[in-house]
Amino acid sequence: MPVITTRANASATGYGAFLGAAASTAFESIATATGTGSSGTITFSNIPGTYQHLQIRFIAKNSINQNWANASRLFIQFNSDTGNNYAWHRLYGDGSTVGAQGSSSGGHIRTDFCVAGNGSSITNIHGVGIIDIHDYASTTKNKTIRTFTGSDANNISFNPAIGMSSGLWMNTNAITSITLSDESSSNFLTSSTFALYGIKGA
């Protein structure tokens, strides 16, 4: 299980270079999670409903020991809901080709490629991303998210470099927990870090 450290009411600027500067009046750190090397799942639970929106920022690497599997996607679920109550679409490109994909019904929201593998040619490369979750505490709206992600693999084939996606959870319940899992069913390495923020204003 990942190690969860709660830092309610702390300023986001305390995370330094990894997360960049953020106005303490707008962003507050809620929790951080670090990969253990033995689990491919990160869960943020007991999320307070006192913010307008949520944001997750991460840097991630998994245990796949193959260069061609340079990056995998994150699967996102809310409130432990594993039913076919999610929709998503994504746009991606690698500098020479572009593409799009989507699903109107499934068991999770899918980001673009953003979790780097651990092959010998990409040992020091990680994927990164930002996930925005809008109006998460509303009890009258279905929940929408957007993601901005990227990865590299040292010019190895099958290397989508950047992606943007949006997702929908077809449920009006307030979001109280978020589960992130690695598409490849491999484990997040200990160099992987996930940070959850609350956003006070619109």
Backbone as CSV, one residue per row, in Angstrom:
resi,resn,N_x,N_y,N_z,CA_x,CA_y,CA_z,C_x,C_y,C_z
1,MET,0.837,-1.185,0.000,0.000,0.000,0.000,0.881,1.247,0.000
2,PRO,0.421,2.313,-0.690,1.223,3.535,-0.708,1.252,4.219,0.648
3,VAL,2.292,4.973,0.861,2.410,5.754,2.077,1.677,7.068,1.865
4,ILE,0.708,7.389,2.712,-0.069,8.608,2.595,0.315,9.544,3.729
5,THR,0.660,10.768,3.375,0.978,11.770,4.376,0.015,12.932,4.226
6,THR,-0.787,13.197,5.242,-1.759,14.276,5.172,-1.136,15.568,5.664
7,ARG,-1.339,16.652,4.898,-0.810,17.959,5.265,-1.900,19.002,5.051
8,ALA,-3.004,18.841,5.698,-4.113,19.769,5.512,-3.692,21.171,5.896
9,ASN,-4.154,22.134,5.103,-3.938,23.562,5.320,-2.494,24.016,5.110
10,ALA,-1.634,23.150,4.531,-0.264,23.564,4.232,-0.234,24.277,2.887
11,SER,0.720,25.172,2.717,0.853,25.888,1.453,1.449,24.984,0.390
12,ALA,0.932,25.054,-0.844,1.466,24.257,-1.943,2.892,24.644,-2.276
13,THR,3.304,25.834,-1.940,4.659,26.260,-2.276,5.703,25.474,-1.494
14,GLY,5.313,24.769,-0.477,6.245,23.994,0.321,6.858,22.830,-0.416
15,TYR,6.305,22.475,-1.598,6.843,21.350,-2.340,7.982,21.734,-3.270
16,GLY,8.301,23.010,-3.347,9.501,23.444,-4.052,9.438,23.204,-5.546
17,ALA,10.585,22.802,-6.116,10.737,22.767,-7.561,9.813,21.764,-8.228
18,PHE,9.520,20.643,-7.569,8.716,19.597,-8.208,7.351,20.120,-8.605
19,LEU,6.684,20.876,-7.723,5.339,21.328,-7.995,5.267,22.793,-8.384
20,GLY,6.340,23.509,-8.270,6.338,24.895,-8.673,5.629,25.786,-7.673
21,ALA,5.729,27.077,-7.906,5.111,28.034,-7.001,3.614,28.079,-7.224
22,ALA,2.864,28.184,-6.147,1.416,28.321,-6.227,0.978,29.266,-5.128
23,ALA,-0.027,30.054,-5.412,-0.485,31.025,-4.432,-1.137,30.317,-3.265
24,SER,-0.668,30.600,-2.054,-1.175,29.905,-0.887,-2.637,30.215,-0.633
25,THR,-3.122,31.342,-1.166,-4.527,31.692,-0.984,-5.433,30.909,-1.915
26,ALA,-4.888,30.294,-2.946,-5.688,29.568,-3.926,-5.569,28.061,-3.778
27,PHE,-4.372,27.551,-3.507,-4.105,26.126,-3.417,-3.728,25.755,-1.988
28,GLU,-4.233,24.604,-1.542,-3.799,24.048,-0.266,-3.491,22.560,-0.458
29,SER,-2.391,22.123,0.115,-2.034,20.714,0.049,-2.960,19.899,0.944
30,ILE,-3.508,18.835,0.405,-4.363,17.931,1.174,-3.593,16.672,1.570
31,ALA,-2.898,16.059,0.618,-2.176,14.817,0.916,-1.150,14.539,-0.156
32,THR,-0.150,13.724,0.169,0.812,13.226,-0.796,0.892,11.709,-0.688
33,ALA,1.279,11.072,-1.792,1.455,9.620,-1.803,2.701,9.283,-2.597
34,THR,3.422,8.286,-2.147,4.657,7.855,-2.795,4.563,6.378,-3.137
35,GLY,5.025,6.006,-4.331,5.037,4.601,-4.712,5.906,3.774,-3.782
36,THR,5.529,2.523,-3.595,6.270,1.630,-2.714,7.099,0.589,-3.466
37,GLY,6.852,0.442,-4.765,7.506,-0.603,-5.535,6.781,-1.931,-5.485
38,SER,5.734,-2.022,-4.668,4.995,-3.292,-4.542,3.503,-3.127,-4.797
39,SER,3.081,-1.949,-5.269,1.672,-1.704,-5.562,1.548,-0.786,-6.766
40,GLY,0.546,-1.041,-7.600,0.268,-0.192,-8.746,-0.946,0.677,-8.534
41,THR,-1.312,0.897,-7.275,-2.501,1.681,-6.952,-2.171,2.752,-5.920
42,ILE,-2.681,3.949,-6.152,-2.589,5.054,-5.203,-4.014,5.488,-4.878
43,THR,-4.347,5.607,-3.596,-5.687,6.036,-3.202,-5.605,7.207,-2.233
44,PHE,-6.328,8.250,-2.560,-6.547,9.363,-1.642,-7.958,9.210,-1.084
45,SER,-8.089,9.101,0.227,-9.398,8.886,0.840,-9.699,9.980,1.857
46,ASN,-10.948,10.004,2.309,-11.402,10.995,3.296,-11.094,12.419,2.843
47,ILE,-11.337,12.704,1.571,-11.075,14.033,1.024,-12.116,15.014,1.564
48,PRO,-11.693,16.109,2.182,-12.660,17.071,2.714,-13.431,17.761,1.590
49,GLY,-14.655,18.148,1.873,-15.491,18.776,0.862,-15.494,20.278,0.939
50,THR,-14.402,20.869,1.361,-14.356,22.304,1.669,-13.716,23.142,0.565
51,TYR,-13.444,22.553,-0.594,-12.812,23.293,-1.678,-13.744,23.378,-2.881
52,GLN,-13.361,24.229,-3.835,-14.134,24.347,-5.071,-13.785,23.223,-6.041
53,HIS,-12.489,22.992,-6.219,-11.997,21.975,-7.149,-10.818,21.249,-6.510
54,LEU,-10.372,20.170,-7.156,-9.184,19.432,-6.747,-8.186,19.386,-7.897
55,GLN,-6.915,19.246,-7.543,-5.885,19.031,-8.545,-4.877,18.010,-8.029
56,ILE,-4.462,17.104,-8.904,-3.405,16.144,-8.601,-2.238,16.423,-9.542
57,ARG,-1.038,16.531,-8.976,0.180,16.646,-9.765,1.066,15.446,-9.448
58,PHE,1.684,14.874,-10.474,2.451,13.652,-10.228,3.639,13.518,-11.161
59,ILE,4.601,12.732,-10.699,5.706,12.238,-11.504,5.740,10.734,-11.251
60,ALA,5.780,9.922,-12.313,5.512,8.496,-12.111,6.367,7.605,-13.005
61,LYS,6.705,6.454,-12.436,7.477,5.423,-13.138,7.021,4.061,-12.624
62,ASN,6.899,3.082,-13.531,6.480,1.753,-13.098,7.600,0.729,-13.251
63,SER,7.297,-0.502,-12.891,8.326,-1.542,-12.804,8.475,-2.366,-14.074
64,ILE,7.825,-1.970,-15.171,7.960,-2.723,-16.423,9.404,-2.669,-16.905
65,ASN,10.008,-3.815,-17.118,11.416,-3.883,-17.507,11.535,-4.183,-18.999
66,GLN,10.860,-3.349,-19.821,10.913,-3.511,-21.269,10.952,-2.129,-21.895
67,ASN,11.860,-1.904,-22.826,11.990,-0.592,-23.433,10.794,-0.227,-24.300
68,TRP,10.205,-1.203,-24.977,9.090,-0.866,-25.862,7.865,-0.445,-25.080
69,ALA,7.753,-0.935,-23.851,6.624,-0.524,-23.006,7.031,0.721,-22.232
70,ASN,7.299,1.783,-23.004,7.938,2.937,-22.393,7.025,3.704,-21.457
71,ALA,5.730,3.637,-21.667,4.820,4.390,-20.817,3.457,3.728,-20.825
72,SER,2.757,3.842,-19.720,1.388,3.354,-19.653,0.487,4.463,-19.149
73,ARG,-0.794,4.212,-19.177,-1.766,5.223,-18.785,-2.139,5.052,-17.316
74,LEU,-2.737,6.108,-16.775,-3.365,6.012,-15.464,-4.854,5.769,-15.644
75,PHE,-5.413,4.896,-14.810,-6.852,4.709,-14.719,-7.334,5.428,-13.457
76,ILE,-8.423,6.177,-13.577,-8.929,7.006,-12.482,-10.345,6.556,-12.120
77,GLN,-10.588,6.328,-10.830,-11.913,5.983,-10.323,-12.221,6.809,-9.084
78,PHE,-13.499,7.022,-8.828,-13.934,7.818,-7.686,-14.819,6.991,-6.756
79,ASN,-14.645,7.214,-5.465,-15.500,6.608,-4.438,-15.615,5.089,-4.594
80,SER,-14.525,4.451,-5.036,-14.471,2.991,-5.201,-15.502,2.468,-6.191
81,ASP,-15.972,3.317,-7.090,-16.950,2.907,-8.099,-16.233,2.222,-9.251
82,THR,-16.494,0.935,-9.447,-15.877,0.160,-10.524,-16.867,-0.170,-11.635
83,GLY,-18.074,0.397,-11.565,-19.077,0.142,-12.596,-18.807,0.913,-13.877
84,ASN,-19.588,0.652,-14.901,-19.412,1.316,-16.192,-20.079,2.692,-16.175
85,ASN,-19.525,3.561,-15.328,-20.118,4.874,-15.095,-19.183,6.017,-15.475
86,TYR,-18.218,5.727,-16.344,-17.217,6.715,-16.728,-17.154,6.844,-18.252
87,ALA,-16.824,8.044,-18.706,-16.561,8.295,-20.119,-15.302,9.140,-20.229
88,TRP,-14.613,9.072,-21.369,-13.387,9.841,-21.539,-13.045,9.974,-23.026
89,HIS,-12.238,10.972,-23.354,-11.615,11.020,-24.670,-10.263,11.704,-24.537
90,ARG,-9.371,11.422,-25.460,-8.009,11.928,-25.363,-7.465,12.307,-26.738
91,LEU,-6.549,13.248,-26.743,-5.781,13.652,-27.915,-4.306,13.468,-27.581
92,TYR,-3.513,12.980,-28.522,-2.110,12.717,-28.227,-1.254,12.927,-29.466
93,GLY,0.029,13.202,-29.227,0.969,13.377,-30.322,2.388,13.137,-29.880
94,ASP,3.264,12.804,-30.835,4.668,12.529,-30.500,5.636,13.360,-31.327
95,GLY,5.146,14.446,-31.919,6.015,15.288,-32.724,5.901,15.029,-34.209
96,SER,5.417,13.837,-34.586,5.260,13.526,-36.006,3.876,12.980,-36.334
97,THR,3.227,12.354,-35.381,1.887,11.820,-35.594,0.973,12.261,-34.455
98,VAL,-0.316,12.321,-34.755,-1.311,12.666,-33.751,-2.444,11.652,-33.816
99,GLY,-3.226,11.593,-32.751,-4.349,10.661,-32.732,-5.367,11.043,-31.694
100,ALA,-6.468,10.343,-31.707,-7.547,10.574,-30.756,-8.229,9.251,-30.454
101,GLN,-8.809,9.166,-29.274,-9.473,7.945,-28.832,-10.483,8.315,-27.754
102,GLY,-11.510,7.508,-27.594,-12.472,7.803,-26.551,-13.360,6.625,-26.228
103,SER,-14.090,6.755,-25.134,-15.037,5.739,-24.694,-16.203,6.432,-24.020
104,SER,-17.421,6.007,-24.342,-18.607,6.613,-23.749,-19.100,5.870,-22.521
105,SER,-18.537,4.694,-22.262,-18.956,3.914,-21.100,-17.860,2.924,-20.722
106,GLY,-17.390,3.005,-19.465,-16.355,2.091,-19.021,-16.177,2.163,-17.521
107,GLY,-15.256,1.368,-17.017,-15.065,1.254,-15.586,-14.062,2.209,-14.994
108,HIS,-13.564,3.170,-15.807,-12.597,4.144,-15.315,-12.455,5.257,-16.344
109,ILE,-11.832,6.360,-15.919,-11.358,7.397,-16.827,-9.897,7.105,-17.127
110,ARG,-9.510,7.276,-18.370,-8.153,6.939,-18.800,-7.401,8.203,-19.214
111,THR,-6.193,8.386,-18.687,-5.335,9.470,-19.158,-4.566,8.999,-20.380
112,ASP,-3.785,9.880,-20.962,-2.861,9.458,-22.004,-1.614,8.879,-21.331
113,PHE,-0.656,8.417,-22.149,0.560,7.787,-21.637,1.315,8.737,-20.717
114,CYS,1.584,8.301,-19.489,2.216,9.216,-18.529,2.986,8.501,-17.426
115,VAL,3.038,7.176,-17.422,3.813,6.442,-16.424,4.941,5.727,-17.162
116,ALA,6.160,6.213,-17.005,7.293,5.662,-17.736,7.631,4.261,-17.255
117,GLY,8.097,3.424,-18.179,8.569,2.096,-17.816,9.978,2.141,-17.240
118,ASN,10.574,0.949,-17.061,11.867,0.865,-16.377,12.866,0.026,-17.167
119,GLY,12.789,0.106,-18.515,13.750,-0.602,-19.339,15.141,-0.003,-19.227
120,SER,16.141,-0.727,-19.701,17.529,-0.311,-19.530,17.850,0.998,-20.242
121,SER,17.108,1.319,-21.310,17.373,2.553,-22.048,16.611,3.750,-21.506
122,ILE,15.711,3.519,-20.561,14.892,4.613,-20.037,14.893,4.613,-18.503
123,THR,16.003,4.180,-17.929,16.088,4.022,-16.480,15.779,5.307,-15.730
124,ASN,16.234,6.435,-16.229,16.110,7.690,-15.483,14.962,8.566,-15.971
125,ILE,14.069,8.038,-16.779,12.982,8.825,-17.353,11.679,8.559,-16.608
126,HIS,10.951,9.622,-16.294,9.647,9.518,-15.639,8.586,10.210,-16.497
127,GLY,7.334,9.836,-16.266,6.217,10.555,-16.856,5.680,11.557,-15.848
128,VAL,4.965,12.560,-16.354,4.427,13.603,-15.486,2.995,13.917,-15.897
129,GLY,2.261,14.566,-14.980,0.913,14.950,-15.342,0.234,15.820,-14.304
130,ILE,-0.838,16.477,-14.762,-1.714,17.278,-13.915,-3.141,16.839,-14.182
131,ILE,-3.891,16.587,-13.125,-5.287,16.178,-13.224,-6.146,17.198,-12.484
132,ASP,-7.075,17.834,-13.181,-8.001,18.782,-12.568,-9.372,18.135,-12.427
133,ILE,-9.939,18.206,-11.234,-11.243,17.602,-10.936,-12.177,18.733,-10.517
134,HIS,-13.178,19.011,-11.335,-14.004,20.197,-11.166,-15.244,19.932,-10.315
135,ASP,-15.554,20.879,-9.439,-16.795,20.830,-8.640,-16.991,19.471,-7.971
136,TYR,-15.917,18.954,-7.410,-15.908,17.592,-6.876,-16.872,17.395,-5.715
137,ALA,-17.181,18.462,-4.978,-18.043,18.339,-3.796,-19.513,18.565,-4.110
138,SER,-19.837,18.878,-5.349,-21.230,19.117,-5.732,-22.054,17.836,-5.601
139,THR,-23.289,17.981,-5.194,-24.217,16.841,-5.136,-25.331,16.984,-6.169
140,THR,-25.148,17.900,-7.124,-26.142,18.094,-8.187,-25.554,17.925,-9.585
141,LYS,-24.231,17.742,-9.690,-23.568,17.645,-10.994,-22.850,16.312,-11.150
142,ASN,-22.871,15.767,-12.369,-21.912,14.729,-12.710,-20.522,15.362,-12.729
143,LYS,-19.491,14.574,-12.447,-18.156,15.128,-12.244,-17.321,15.066,-13.528
144,THR,-16.649,16.170,-13.850,-15.799,16.225,-15.026,-14.355,16.479,-14.613
145,ILE,-13.426,15.936,-15.389,-12.005,16.152,-15.128,-11.293,16.455,-16.444
146,ARG,-10.104,17.028,-16.337,-9.235,17.191,-17.493,-7.824,16.822,-17.066
147,THR,-7.036,16.299,-17.987,-5.665,15.909,-17.673,-4.712,16.432,-18.740
148,PHE,-3.503,16.714,-18.315,-2.424,17.132,-19.205,-1.212,16.310,-18.798
149,THR,-0.745,15.439,-19.688,0.285,14.465,-19.315,1.370,14.392,-20.383
150,GLY,2.523,13.860,-19.989,3.611,13.681,-20.939,4.571,12.599,-20.503
151,SER,5.276,12.045,-21.482,6.298,11.035,-21.192,7.314,11.047,-22.324
152,ASP,8.441,10.421,-22.079,9.480,10.293,-23.092,10.088,8.910,-22.949
153,ALA,10.795,8.477,-23.971,11.439,7.169,-23.886,12.723,7.139,-24.695
154,ASN,13.435,8.259,-24.720,14.746,8.288,-25.355,14.669,7.880,-26.828
155,ASN,13.622,8.372,-27.516,13.419,8.129,-28.950,13.135,6.680,-29.301
156,ILE,12.667,5.911,-28.334,12.247,4.542,-28.612,10.879,4.572,-29.273
157,SER,10.572,3.578,-30.102,9.279,3.521,-30.778,8.132,3.465,-29.768
158,PHE,6.923,3.733,-30.248,5.725,3.762,-29.415,5.905,4.775,-28.283
159,ASN,6.180,6.006,-28.681,6.551,7.008,-27.695,5.651,8.243,-27.794
160,PRO,4.369,8.147,-27.412,3.555,9.369,-27.363,4.149,10.328,-26.345
161,ALA,4.440,11.537,-26.771,5.173,12.446,-25.909,4.270,13.333,-25.069
162,ILE,3.051,13.615,-25.552,2.194,14.540,-24.832,0.734,14.169,-25.090
163,GLY,-0.109,14.402,-24.095,-1.519,14.068,-24.267,-2.414,14.954,-23.433
164,MET,-3.611,15.183,-23.938,-4.635,15.903,-23.210,-5.906,15.055,-23.235
165,SER,-6.597,15.005,-22.119,-7.805,14.193,-22.076,-8.836,14.838,-21.166
166,SER,-10.064,14.416,-21.334,-11.137,14.832,-20.438,-11.926,13.596,-20.050
167,GLY,-12.602,13.685,-18.913,-13.337,12.524,-18.435,-14.598,12.927,-17.701
168,LEU,-15.510,11.978,-17.591,-16.795,12.198,-16.937,-17.101,11.025,-16.022
169,TRP,-17.467,11.333,-14.789,-18.018,10.330,-13.873,-19.510,10.612,-13.783
170,MET,-20.300,9.682,-14.235,-21.744,9.878,-14.303,-22.391,9.582,-12.958
171,ASN,-22.123,10.481,-12.020,-22.608,10.327,-10.656,-22.626,11.710,-10.012
172,THR,-23.687,12.010,-9.277,-23.786,13.324,-8.631,-23.288,13.326,-7.190
173,ASN,-22.819,12.192,-6.689,-22.283,12.164,-5.326,-21.009,12.998,-5.230
174,ALA,-20.793,13.607,-4.080,-19.532,14.300,-3.834,-18.389,13.285,-3.847
175,ILE,-17.263,13.683,-4.411,-16.093,12.805,-4.450,-15.378,12.859,-3.099
176,THR,-15.245,11.714,-2.460,-14.547,11.621,-1.177,-13.285,10.764,-1.253
177,SER,-13.113,10.026,-2.353,-11.879,9.255,-2.539,-11.556,9.153,-4.025
178,ILE,-10.268,9.086,-4.314,-9.763,8.986,-5.688,-8.771,7.838,-5.733
179,THR,-8.941,6.946,-6.709,-8.015,5.836,-6.899,-7.344,5.969,-8.252
180,LEU,-6.021,5.946,-8.252,-5.213,5.971,-9.466,-4.514,4.633,-9.592
181,SER,-4.641,3.985,-10.737,-3.990,2.687,-10.932,-3.249,2.658,-12.257
182,ASP,-2.180,1.879,-12.301,-1.365,1.763,-13.497,-2.024,0.808,-14.483
183,GLU,-2.167,1.249,-15.729,-2.809,0.448,-16.769,-2.162,-0.920,-16.935
184,SER,-0.850,-0.985,-16.787,-0.110,-2.212,-17.065,-0.172,-3.225,-15.926
185,SER,-0.832,-2.865,-14.821,-0.907,-3.729,-13.628,0.465,-3.952,-12.994
186,SER,1.437,-3.102,-13.337,2.742,-3.172,-12.671,2.738,-2.218,-11.484
187,ASN,3.867,-2.088,-10.820,3.944,-1.330,-9.573,4.570,0.050,-9.780
188,PHE,4.100,1.028,-8.997,4.735,2.339,-8.996,6.049,2.253,-8.220
189,LEU,7.145,2.690,-8.835,8.427,2.680,-8.148,8.463,3.766,-7.076
190,THR,9.438,3.661,-6.182,9.508,4.585,-5.043,9.838,6.011,-5.459
191,SER,10.278,6.217,-6.692,10.530,7.565,-7.190,9.261,8.251,-7.676
192,SER,8.131,7.554,-7.644,6.850,8.115,-8.069,6.220,8.891,-6.919
193,THR,5.750,10.099,-7.198,5.140,10.946,-6.183,3.857,11.550,-6.735
194,PHE,2.803,11.510,-5.910,1.497,12.061,-6.250,1.089,13.048,-5.163
195,ALA,0.625,14.236,-5.554,0.232,15.253,-4.585,-1.173,15.747,-4.910
196,LEU,-2.037,15.765,-3.897,-3.424,16.204,-4.041,-3.585,17.582,-3.423
197,TYR,-4.180,18.502,-4.183,-4.419,19.868,-3.723,-5.906,20.207,-3.764
198,GLY,-6.306,21.074,-2.854,-7.622,21.679,-2.911,-7.507,23.083,-3.452
199,ILE,-8.415,23.458,-4.335,-8.433,24.788,-4.937,-9.624,25.535,-4.369
200,LYS,-9.373,26.669,-3.767,-10.420,27.388,-3.049,-11.381,28.130,-3.978
201,GLY,-10.852,28.776,-5.013,-11.689,29.635,-5.841,-11.934,29.056,-7.210
202,ALA,-12.782,29.730,-7.971,-13.043,29.307,-9.337,-11.855,29.643,-10.218
